Amino acid sequence: MNNKKYSAFTLIELLVVVAIIALLSSIAVPNFLAAQMRAKVSRARADIRSLMTALEAYRTEANKYPICTAELKGLPPLSMLTTPIAYIAGVHFKDPFFGVTNGVPYDYYGYSSRDYDGVAFEGSGRNPLWYILTSNGPDKCLDDYVNPMDADDFTAFIYTIYDPTNGLSSPGNIYRSGGQIAGLGEAAGHFIAAGTR
């Protein structure tokens, strides 16, 4: 007859261990996801800040901002920042918040140049006085920002700005803007202040 005793975990002990692991993971996973989201927001802001530095350097030499209204994914948008003088190594920064809005993919930062009358686009014969750089933001949806020259629509624009105090998945875009705003009126002044967070 064999009288050996075997030691093993009981079913209750195994269930307690599984419950503890589940509890710890329910605490750790949201913190990890929040840290990942904060890192993406920081990256978007840093990329846009780098583009702003290059835009200001370009303006110092050319006495105007590049004319463009486009997503920064092709050669024409902002290619003058890299050739013939390299104000920045490359302008094809991918937005960490890839999104699809109305069936159109937006996976790069947006750039729009403006003057007193609105968007300064190629062939308009106008020199841009200021610009807006845009990221989709954590909701991954590119909101249409309103024309900031219209003070009546400024309130609608405010709701398109990402605000991390409302939670990491807050709706809204990450904006940065720069340039001359003197004479653009009250709404544009607020727009610049709001866009440079």
N, C-alpha and C positions, 0 to 999 in steps of 0.2 A: 504494500500500500504506500502511496506517495503522499506525504504530509507537507509538501512545500507550500508556503504562503506567497501569493502574488500581490504586489502593491500596484495600484493603479488609481487614476482619477475616477471619482464617481461622476455620474451624469450631472448632478447638481453643481459640482465644482467646475466642470466644463462649461455649463451654462453661465455661471457667474463670470468666468474669464471672458467668454464671448460678449457678455453684456458690458463688461468694463472696456473691452476693446472698441465696441460700438459707441459707447459714450465718449471715449477719448477721440475717436475719429469724427464724431459729430461736432466736437469743439474745434478740432484742428483744421478740418477741410474748409469751413467758411473763412477762417483766418488766412489760410493759404490763398484762397480765391480773392480775398480782399487785397492782400499784398500784391498779387499778380495784377489786379486792376489798377492799383496805385502806381505800380511800376510802368504800366502802359500809358497812364495819364502823364507821368513824369517824362516818359520818352517822347510823347507827342509834343509836349510843351518845349522840351529841349530842342527837338528837330525844328520846330517853328521858330524858336529863338535864333537858331543857326541860320535859317533862311532870312530872317529879319536882318541879321548882321550883314549878310551878303548883299541884301537889297539896299541897305544904307550905304555900304561901301560903293556899290554901283552908282547910286545917286550922287555921291560925292564927286565921282569922276564924270558922269554923263549929264549931271544936272537935271535928271528926271528919273522916274521909276520905270521899270519895264512895262510895256503895254501888253496886257494879257488878261483874259478871263477864261480860265480852264483848270481842269484837274492836272496836277503836275506829273503826268505819266508819259508824255511824248517828248520828242526832241524840241519842237518849237517853244513850249512854255518855259520861260526863264532860262533858255539855253545861253542867253547872253551873259549869264552869271558865271559860266564856265569857260567861254571862249570869246574873244582871243585872250582876255585876262581872266585868270581863275580867282574869282572872289570867294568861291566855295568849290570843293572837290567834285561834287555832283549835286543835282537838284531833284533826283528821282527818289525822294524819300517816300517809302511806303507808310501809309497811315496804319498804326497798330490796330485801329478799330475799323477793319474792313467791313463795309456795309453795302446793302442793296436798298435803294430807295426808288420806288415806282418802277421796279424792274431794271433799273440801271445800276451797275456795280460802281461803287466809289471806293477804290482801294489806295488812293494817293491823296495827299493834301491838296486843298484848293487854293487858288490865288486869284484875286480880282483887283484890278487897278481902277482908281476912281479920280474924277476931277469934280469941279463945282456942279456940273450938270448931271453927274451920274457915272456910269461905267465908261471908262476910257478904253475902247477896244481898237484892234488893228484897223487902220484905214479911217479912223474917226478924225484924224488930224489934231487930236487933243493930247496934251501932255498930262500924264497922271500926277496928281498932287499927293495922293495917299493910297493905301492898299489894305486889303484884308487877306489874311491867311487863315484857312479853316481846316479843322479835323472833324471827323464824324462824331467823335465823343463816344463814351461808353455804351450809349444806346444803339450805336452803329447805324444811325439814321441821319442823313444829311438834311437838316431843316432848312427851308428856304428863308434866308434872312431878308428882312424888308428893306426897302430903300431908306437909308438912315437920314436922308434929307427931309423926309416927311415926318414932322413932329407928331402927327396924329398916329402914325404907325409905330412909334418908338416902343410903346408898351408891348406890342406884339413881338418886337425883336428881342426884348429882355427875356422872354420865355424860351428863346432858342439858345441861350447861353448855358453851358454845363456848369452846375454848381455842386461841388462835392459835399456841401453841408446837407444836401437832401438825400444822401446815400450814394454809394459808388455806382449804382446803375441808374442814376438820375438822367432824365432826358436832356438833350441839348448838345450843342457843338462847342468845341474849344476854339476860340477866336484869338487872333493877335492882329493888331493893326498898327500902322505907323504912317508918318508923313506930316505934311502941313494940313492943319485943320482950321486955321484962322479964317474967319468969314464964312464958315460952313453952317453956322447957325447952332442953336441950342441942341437940337437932336443929334447932330454929328458929334458935337463935343461929348455928349453923354455916350454916344456909340463908341468913341475911341476909349473913353474911360472904362466902359464895360468890357471892351474887347481886349484890354491889355492885362487882364487878371493873371 
